[in-house]
């Protein structure tokens, strides 16, 4: 019997199928959810197999959720409201801060604002700066690619990207 793919792998397959069906029209988040649920309900055994994985995904999402930045229990320093939780480099992490990949959640830990120290605030601000720099770099790379695409398309903004892609 062929092993069923993990939930994320299965959803990736469904996502590709959904967008392929939508073609140039594109899809919406609501349409994607309807399509995926229809596919999942066709195989009820999948839903029971994915229960634990769904819970773990929910737990991960909750962990990654941005902290509250408003509330009567929060306080501020220099007019900056200290968020509900701060992220710091994990105690077991010995790598230089510049070597830490900000997407690797194993190298970080969170601390409640009531127990955070000055060192935690410094770590939190450095992590935020690194993430902002990475995001800015990705946005810049996308803008450069868009400029090249515009040039390759010779002004025709309706040319498919696949038709002007780099040669393999």
C-alpha positions as CSV (number, residue, x, y, z in Angstrom):
1,X,0.0,0.0,0.0
2,X,1.4,3.4,-1.0
3,X,2.0,5.7,2.0
4,X,-0.2,8.8,2.0
5,X,1.7,12.1,1.9
6,X,2.0,14.4,4.9
7,X,-0.7,17.0,5.2
8,X,1.5,19.8,4.0
9,X,2.6,17.8,1.0
10,X,-1.0,16.8,0.2
11,X,-2.1,20.4,0.5
12,X,0.7,21.5,-1.8
13,X,-0.5,19.0,-4.4
14,X,-4.1,20.3,-4.0
15,X,-2.9,23.9,-4.2
16,X,-1.2,23.1,-7.5
17,X,-4.2,21.4,-8.8
18,X,-6.5,24.3,-7.8
19,X,-4.3,26.9,-9.4
20,X,-3.9,24.7,-12.5
21,X,-7.7,24.5,-12.8
22,X,-8.0,28.3,-12.4
23,X,-5.4,29.0,-15.1
24,X,-4.9,32.6,-16.0
25,X,-8.1,33.6,-14.1
26,X,-6.3,32.9,-10.8
27,X,-7.9,31.8,-7.6
28,X,-9.0,33.2,-4.3
29,X,-8.4,32.1,-0.7
30,X,-12.1,31.3,-0.3
31,X,-12.1,29.3,-3.6
32,X,-9.0,27.4,-2.5
33,X,-10.5,26.5,0.8
34,X,-13.7,25.2,-0.8
35,X,-11.7,23.2,-3.3
36,X,-9.4,21.7,-0.7
37,X,-12.3,20.8,1.6
38,X,-14.2,19.1,-1.2
39,X,-11.1,17.0,-2.0
40,X,-10.6,16.1,1.6
41,X,-14.3,15.1,2.1
42,X,-13.9,12.7,-0.8
43,X,-11.5,10.7,1.3
44,X,-12.7,10.8,5.0
45,X,-9.9,8.5,6.1
46,X,-7.4,11.2,5.3
47,X,-9.1,13.6,7.8
48,X,-8.6,11.1,10.6
49,X,-5.0,10.5,9.6
50,X,-4.3,14.2,9.6
51,X,-5.8,15.0,13.0
52,X,-2.6,15.1,15.0
53,X,-0.8,16.9,12.2
54,X,-3.6,19.5,12.1
55,X,-3.2,20.1,15.8
56,X,0.5,20.4,15.5
57,X,0.1,22.9,12.6
58,X,-2.3,24.9,14.8
59,X,0.1,24.9,17.7
60,X,2.9,26.1,15.4
61,X,0.7,28.8,14.0
62,X,-0.1,30.0,17.5
63,X,3.6,30.0,18.5
64,X,4.5,32.1,15.5
65,X,1.5,34.5,15.9
66,X,2.7,38.1,16.5
67,X,2.4,39.1,20.2
68,X,-0.2,41.6,21.4
69,X,0.9,45.2,21.3
70,X,-2.0,46.7,23.0
71,X,-3.6,46.1,26.4
72,X,-3.8,47.5,29.9
73,X,-1.2,44.9,31.1
74,X,1.5,46.1,28.7
75,X,3.9,48.8,29.5
76,X,6.2,51.1,27.4
77,X,9.8,52.3,27.4
78,X,10.6,55.6,25.6
79,X,7.1,55.5,24.1
80,X,7.7,52.0,22.6
81,X,5.1,49.5,23.9
82,X,6.8,46.3,25.0
83,X,4.9,43.5,23.2
84,X,3.3,40.6,25.1
85,X,6.2,38.4,24.3
86,X,9.8,39.0,23.2
87,X,11.9,36.7,21.1
88,X,15.5,36.0,22.0
89,X,18.2,33.8,20.9
90,X,17.9,30.4,22.7
91,X,20.3,29.9,25.6
92,X,21.8,26.8,24.0
93,X,22.6,28.8,20.8
94,X,26.3,29.8,20.6
95,X,26.4,31.0,17.0
96,X,27.2,34.6,16.3
97,X,24.0,36.6,15.7
98,X,24.9,37.2,12.1
99,X,25.1,33.4,11.4
100,X,21.6,32.8,12.8
101,X,18.9,32.1,10.2
102,X,15.8,34.0,11.4
103,X,13.4,31.3,10.0
104,X,15.0,28.6,12.1
105,X,12.6,28.6,15.1
106,X,14.8,26.1,17.1
107,X,17.4,28.8,17.7
108,X,14.8,31.1,19.3
109,X,12.8,31.2,22.5
110,X,10.0,33.5,23.7
111,X,9.8,35.2,27.0
112,X,6.7,36.9,28.6
113,X,7.1,40.7,28.8
114,X,6.8,40.6,32.6
115,X,10.0,38.5,32.8
116,X,11.9,40.0,29.9
117,X,15.3,41.7,30.6
118,X,17.2,44.4,28.8
119,X,19.2,41.7,27.0
120,X,15.9,40.2,25.8
121,X,14.7,43.5,24.4
122,X,18.1,43.9,22.6
123,X,17.8,40.4,21.1
124,X,14.2,41.0,20.1
125,X,15.1,44.3,18.3
126,X,18.1,42.7,16.5
127,X,15.9,39.7,15.4
128,X,13.3,42.2,14.1
129,X,16.0,44.2,12.2
130,X,17.4,41.1,10.6
131,X,14.0,39.9,9.5
132,X,13.2,43.3,8.1
133,X,16.5,43.3,6.2
134,X,15.9,39.8,4.8
135,X,12.4,40.9,3.7
136,X,13.7,44.0,2.1
137,X,16.3,42.0,0.2
138,X,13.7,39.5,-1.1
139,X,11.5,42.5,-2.2
140,X,14.4,44.0,-4.0
141,X,15.2,40.7,-5.8
142,X,11.6,40.6,-6.9
143,X,11.7,44.1,-8.1
144,X,14.9,43.4,-10.1
145,X,13.3,40.3,-11.6
146,X,10.2,42.4,-12.5
147,X,12.4,45.0,-14.3
148,X,14.1,42.2,-16.3
149,X,10.7,40.7,-17.1
150,X,9.4,44.0,-18.4
151,X,12.5,44.4,-20.6
152,X,12.3,40.8,-21.9
153,X,8.5,41.3,-22.6
154,X,9.3,44.4,-24.6
155,X,6.5,46.4,-22.9
156,X,3.8,43.7,-23.3
157,X,2.8,43.2,-19.7
158,X,0.5,40.3,-20.6
159,X,3.3,38.0,-21.7
160,X,3.4,34.8,-19.6
161,X,6.5,34.8,-17.3
162,X,7.2,31.2,-18.3
163,X,7.7,32.4,-21.9
164,X,10.5,34.8,-20.9
165,X,12.1,32.8,-18.1
166,X,15.8,32.2,-17.9
167,X,17.0,29.3,-20.0
168,X,17.6,26.1,-17.9
